[in-house]
Amino acid sequence: MIQPEQLSAMAQRAQTDPIADIFNAVMPRQAADPSFISLAAGPPQNQLLPNDLLPELVAAAQATDKRQGLLNYTMPQGLPPLRAGFAAMLNKQGVACSPEAMLITSGGMEAISLAAQLTLNPGDTVLVESPAFPGAIATFKQCGAQVVHLACDKDGLKPDVLEKAIAEHKPKLVSLMVDYQNPAGWVMPAERREQIAGILKATGTLAIEDGVYSLLRFEGEPVPPLQSYAPEHVMYAASVSKILAPAMRIGCLVAPGALLQKAAAIKSSYNMQASGFTQALTERFLNPDALYLDKQLARLRETYKKRRDSMMDALQEHLPAGAGYVWTSPAGGMFLWLEGPADTDFTRLFKPALDNGVAYVPGPMFFADPSLGKTAARLNFASTPEEDIPEGIRRLALTLTGRR
């Protein structure tokens, strides 16, 4: 039997994504009961993935890549046409980048992991939102960092709170998701982004901005990314998991030159490069002349808005007015954040909810300290058919309040 002392300190710090435990509890129930409704899912719904497009992308990639071959090794930094396509897409969003200032990664999570490994030593401090993406929290902890949550409001992280926390904790890294944040769904206004960028520049603090949901806007006008205000201080992570397919495992890290070179060195030490095959398919998908991305985004935005509206209408109907339940109203992305009265315990209620045929993600999953967030839950409106959402919320309300 392996003893703890046989493992490295990093291996002992490693944690499974806590949401994986949720899926392990939910998926068998879904398989056994087709009427079970999961509002916990993180990935896109299978029916919304461009499955019919796959043969066309493969054929186009094969026709173009005859000299190199789709199934061979490729350039460690990433295929030049893909980096050009990614840069063009991100430039339209306002990200300050070029194909040379970008590393293609095996998904957005690897980009965040590289940012962590670039900057963190055991004992360093990372400042994160409250609540925050659990995958990032787990990565920071694996690096041995102390994770400190900062107070947020409906517009995200408060600049004055960040300024005080930097003075107090001297963090090595700040982690932010300012567009349709997972799990809360908020969007940080441009003025606040500029203020936060100014604080990062004035204090010389580095940040990682997670932009994986930025293109899933279905209301309002786009806001320039935080990175655009401080490109020398903010690394940027992007991915096609939410706009093409999670199985592609293609993302990118945008960072200043010296950091990017080190990130490439770290990545090359354990997987050399992202899959050349899925890089080639992704490059075709991002090609603006083909309109694949535009058509898929239009489909997702229209569908997700309808599902968001269905969920908010159902919450309004089934959770009693004045009982202390509040929820965010996201203008994009996939999630909203539900909060209950002070005596609510979404962790304790998770099993009864499963028994009532519905699932969610309890709030403590989004905090480094699991004693926090018990009165809250993340609900995914994007991965559930519109017609099933009202029934899912009815079952949730039955669990919370006993009201049918």
C-alpha positions, 0 to 999 in steps of 0.5 A: 500500500502506498504511504503518504510519505511516498507521495510528493507534497504536490500529489498530497495537495492535489484535489479532485474537482469537487463538482466531479462528485456531484456528477458522479451522484447525478449521472447514474440517476439520469441514466436510470430515470429519463425524467430526472432533471439536472440543473447542475451540468457544466458542459453544453447540451449534447444536442447543441454541439455541432455534431453534423459539422464534424465530417466537414471540418475533418475533410477540410483539414485533411485537404489542407494538411496533406504535407504535415498530416493530421495525426503527427506531432506539430509545433509546440506553440500551436499551429500558426493558422490556429494561432492566427484564427484565435488572435483574430477572434480575440482581437474582435473582443478587445484582447490585446494579442498577436499569434506570436503572443499566444500558446495553444493549450489543451483546453482553458483549464490548462491555460489557468494551470500554466498561469498558476505554475508560472507564478505560484510557490507554496505559501504564496497568496492568490486572490479570487472572487467570492464565489469563484470557479472551483477548478481554478481554486483546486489548481491554486491549492495544488501549487501550495497557494493560500486562496483568499476570497474577496467580497463582490457585488452584482458587478463582480469584484470591488476595486476598493476591496482588491486594493486593500487585499493587495496591500494586506496579502501581497498576492502573487496572482489575482484570478478573475472571470469578468464576463458571465462569471461561473458561478454567479453570472455577473458582468463587470462594467467597463469602468470597474475593469479600468479601475481594477486594471489601474490597481494591478498596474500601480501595484505591479500585481499579475492577474489571470482573466478567464474568458471562456464565456465571453462570447456567450452574450445574449443581452447588452453590449460587449465590454472590453476585457480586463486584459485590454486595460493592462496587457502587461499585467493580465494573462488571458485564458480562452477556450473553444469548449463552450463555443465548439465542443469540450472534446476538442480540448483546445484553448489558449493562453495570452501572456507577455513575452517572458511569461509566455516563453516560460509557459511554453517550457512548462507545457512542453515538459509534460505534453509537448503540444495540444492535439494537432488533429483537434487544432486543425479542426478548430482552425477551420471552425474559427475561419471567418470565411466559413461562418461556422463560428457565427452560426454556432454562436447565434444558435447558442445565444438564442437558445440560452436566452430562452432557457435563462428566461424560462428559469427566471420565470419559473423561479419567480413562480415557484419560490414564494415572494418575501421568503428571502430567495434572490437570484442573479439575472445573467446577460450571457453565459450558462449559470445563475446564482440562487441564494436562500434565507440564512437557515438554508443549507443547500449541501444538506438538501442535495440528497433530498433534491435528488430524491425529488428528481432534480440536481444543482451544485451546492454553493460551498463547492465555489469556496476554498473554505467549504463552510462558506456558501451553504445558503447558495447554489449554482443553477445551469440554465443552458444545458437543460431543454427549455421545456424541462426547466419549469419542472426542474425549478418546481422540484427544487422549490418543493425541496426548499420550501415544500411548495409544489 
